[in-house]
Amino acid sequence: MPTDNPFASLSSEQQVASLSDCVLEILSHYGLAEAEFESINHEFNSTFKVTAADSQKFALRININSHRSPANLLAEVSWVASIRSVRTPKPQINRAGEYITHGWHEASGRRLDAVLYPWLDGQELGDEPTAEQMWAAGAAMALLQAEARTFELPPGAELPGLADFFWGSADLLLGPGTQLDESEQALVSAAKARIEHTIAELALHAAQLPIHADMHPWNLMWHEGELAVFDFDDSGIGMPVHDLATALYYLDTDEQRQALLDGFASVAPLPEHTPTQLQDLLLQRRIFLLNSLYETSTPHLIGIIPDYKAETMRRIQAALA
């Protein structure tokens, strides 16, 4: 986790408050300097609900912990803007005619990237999505992947590759400065080696294309029987089966998982994989999320690290056994 940044030592409430001037600066570039705003999500990144003077509503996402380069972010919003087969909020263009806007953040001493989206009505699927909703999610994933096969990036845009184990993030579990003890490092190293072998096997026959890579129920909105997909911040060039495994990781019941698979299969054949390979990808997701916790500056996420790490080691031991 960041230790050399004063921002990381602030409470969540203090962090959100410190973003106020940055939000105002960003909104001014959209002609929304007089708009009201409130924090609705402050985790890996920070999202604000914005209400304009004419009552029009928006969602402003400010990248706090994201590793997106300018080229990555341009690719992300360009892809989202192009999607037609699935309901997604489209990035708004600022007064300069650009999707990406920047604001100075005094507490972290850096310029932050932000994107403004129209507000999505409805409810996030959350912790207990229905089978109907997960069927719709599976179908949406397959549609996104089908459309992504023909998507062409604009000049200067580049989606990150998701071929390496940590999807382009620094290795904070086995690299210098790790906070794992020797036995924990040995477990992660053994699991990583096995999973990398599985990924290499799958890549021999899998297409590489833009995938959402984070289609969990909190990134899916349900309104009047219709699904919307948002938060493409983890999107990159990867295998369709990785997209599927990432979504399956967050589901608690066999009914939810089967509904997701059935929804996908209603649009396209399921990506080729074996049950063992899928289990390896699910374990990779767990290890990937542990690694992400060590790079966050959000207090409540930092607080869950001990329990999350212990459960991760238990799952690795079970998988290796």
N, C-alpha and C positions, 0 to 999 in steps of 0.2 A: 504494500500500500504506500502511497506517497507520504514521505516523512519530512521532506524539505520544503513543503508548501504550507504556509500559514493557513490557507483555506481549509486544508484537511483537518486542522485542529478545531475548527468551529463546529458548533452543534448544527443539526439539520435546519433549525429555525434561523440561526444566524447565517448559514450559507444561502438560504432562500432570500433573506433580507438583503444580503450583500449583492444580489443579482438585480436589484430594483433599477439602479441607474443604467445598467447594461440593457435591461429590457426596454426602458424608455428610449435609449439611443436606437436600438434595433427597430422599434415600432415607428419611430420618426421617419425611417426610410420607406415606410409603407403609407405614410400620411395618417398614422394612427397615434400621434403623440398625445392626444387627449383621451385615448381609450383607457378603460379600466382593465386591470389584469389581476389574476390570482393564481397561486401555485396549485397545481393539481397532481403533480407527480415529481418527486425529487429522489431519483435513484441513480442509475448509471449516468443518465442525462437528466435535464430538468425541463419540465413542460408547464406552460402557463396557459390558462384560459383567458382569452382576450375578448372583451366586449366593446365594440365601437360605439360611437355616439348615436349611430342609426340602429343600434341593437344587433347588428351583424356580429356573429361570433367566429372566433378563430382559435387554433391551437398553435402556440409558438414553442418549438423545440429548440433548446439551446444545448449544444454539445459541450458537456463538461469533462467527462472521462473518455469520450470517444477518441479513437486513434485515426479517424478519417482524415486523409489528406485532402487538400482542395480538389484534386482530380477524382478521388474516391467519392467525395460528397456530391460533386457535379454529376458523376455517373449515377449515383443513387437516385437523385431527384429527377434526372433526365429519364431514367427507366420508369419511375413511378408516374411521371407526367405522360408517358407513352401508353400506359396500360389501359386497355379497353375491355378486356374479357371479364375483369373482376372489379368490384366497387372498391376504389381506393381514394382517399382525399388527395387532391392535386396541389402540388406546391404553388404558392402564390408568387407572382413576380413583383419585385420592389420597384421603386421609382426609377432606378437605373436600368430596369429591364432584366434583372438577374434573379435567379432563384435563391441564391445564398446571400445572407446579410451578416455583417459582423458588428460586434459591440465590445467596447473595452470593459474588462472586469478588473476592478482595482484590487479586490481581495486575492485573486490568483496571479495578478500581474501579467495578464495576457489578453489577447483578443480572442473572443469566442465566436464560433460559427453558429448560425441559426437559420432555421427554415420555418416559414409560416404556412399553415394549412387551414383550409376551411374546417369549421367545427363539425364533428361527426355526432349526430344524434343517436341515441340508443344506449345499450348497456354492454360493457365488456363481458365476454363469456365467463371469465373468472375461474374460480376453483371447481365449479360443478357444472360444466357444459353438458348440454343434453346430447343424446345420440343424433338428433336432427341437426343440431348445430355443428357437431363434429363431422357429420356426413358432408355438410355444406363446406366446411373447412377443407376436407380432403379434395372435394371437387374443385374448390378455388385454387388449391396448390397445383393440381394437375393443369388447370387452365393457365395459371401464371407461368408454369414451366413450358407449356406449349407455345405461348406467346413469346417467351424469352428467347426461344430458339432462333427467332428472326429479328430480334432487337439489335440495332446497331448503335454503338456508343458515339456520341458527338465528339468532335475534335477536342483534345485536351482532357477528356474524361477517361477514367480507368477504375473499374471495379477490382477490389483486391482478390487475389486467388485464395481459395480455401483448401489448398492441397496439404499444407503443413499441419501438424497436430494442433497447434494453438491458433490457427487461422490468422496468422500474421501478428498476434500479440507476443510480447516478450515472455519468455519462459521464466516465471517467478517461482516455480516449484523445484526445478532442478538446476537452474542457473545460479550465477553469483548472487549472494544476498538472500538465498532461500531461507525461509523460516521453518522448514520441515526438518525433523531430526533424521538421522541416518537410516533408521528402519522405515520411516515414511518415504524417504527418497527412494529407497530400494523398491518399495511397493509401486510407487508411481512410475519408476523407470521400467520395471518389468511389464506393467500394464501398457505403457506407452509403446514399448517395442512390439508387443503383440498386436495392438490396435493399428500401428503403422503398417504392419504386415497385411492386416485385413484391408486397410485403405488402398494399399498398392494392388492387392488382388482385385478389388472392386473397380479401381480406375482403369484396369486393362480393357474393360468392356463398357464403361459408363461414359455418357456424354458429359461435357463440361459446359455449363451454361449459367446465366444469372439465376440465383435462387434467393429466396427471402432469408432462409437460414435461421429464423427465429419466430416461427408461426405458432407460438404458444397462445393459450386462450386469453391472456391479458393483452395480446396484440390483435385481437379479433373483436369486432363490434357487431352486435345484433340489433336490428331495428325493423320492426314490423315484418318479421319473417325473412329478412334479407341480411346477408353477411357482408361486412366490409373488413378489409385487411389494411393495417397501418403499421408504422414503425419499421421501416426497411433499413434501419441503421446498421444491422449486421449483414446485410446482403452482400453477396460476392459471387465469384465464378466458382461453382462447385458441382458436385454430383447430385442428381435428383434424389438418390437414396439418403444422402446426408440431410436434405431438406425434410424428408419424411421422418427420419430418425429423430431429428431435433424436435419436431412436433410431438411425436410419440412419447418422448422423454417426460413431458409434463402431464400426461394423462394418467389417471388413477385406476380406472376400471377397464376390464376387458371389453365391455360394451362400448366405451368411448373410443378405445383403440380400434376395434373392429369397424366402427362407424367411419372413422377417419380413412381407413384402408378401403372400405367399400365406396366412399365418396370419391376417392382418387380413382379407383378402378372403373367408376362409371364414366370417366372421361378418357382415361388412358391406361395402358397396362402398368401394373406396379413395377417400379425399378427392380432389376434383378438383384437378388441377395438371398443368403441363407439365414435361418434363425440365429445361428452363432455369430454371423457377421453383423446382424442387426444388434445383438446384445453388446458386441464390442463398440459399436457406434454410440449406443446409449451410455456406456461407461465413459467413452470419450467426452460426451457432453457433460457428465458429472465432473470430470477432472478439469475440463475447460472452464466450467463455472467457478470451481475453486480457485483456479488461477486468476480469473477475473476479479474475484473478491479481494485478492491481494494488491490489485492496482486501483481500486476504487477510493475515492475521497469522501464517500457518503457514510456518515457515522453509523446508522443502523445496519448497513451492510457489513461494515467492519466488525460490528458487534456479534454477528452470527458466525464468524469464521471458526471459532473453536469447535462448536457443535457440528458445523457443516464439514469441517476437515475430518473429525472423528467418524462421521457416517460415511464419508468418501473412502477412507481407509478400510472400513468394514466391508464396503461393497467391492473394493478392489481385491481384498483377501478372498472373499467369496467367489469372485469371478476367476481368480487364478487357481483356486482350489479345484 
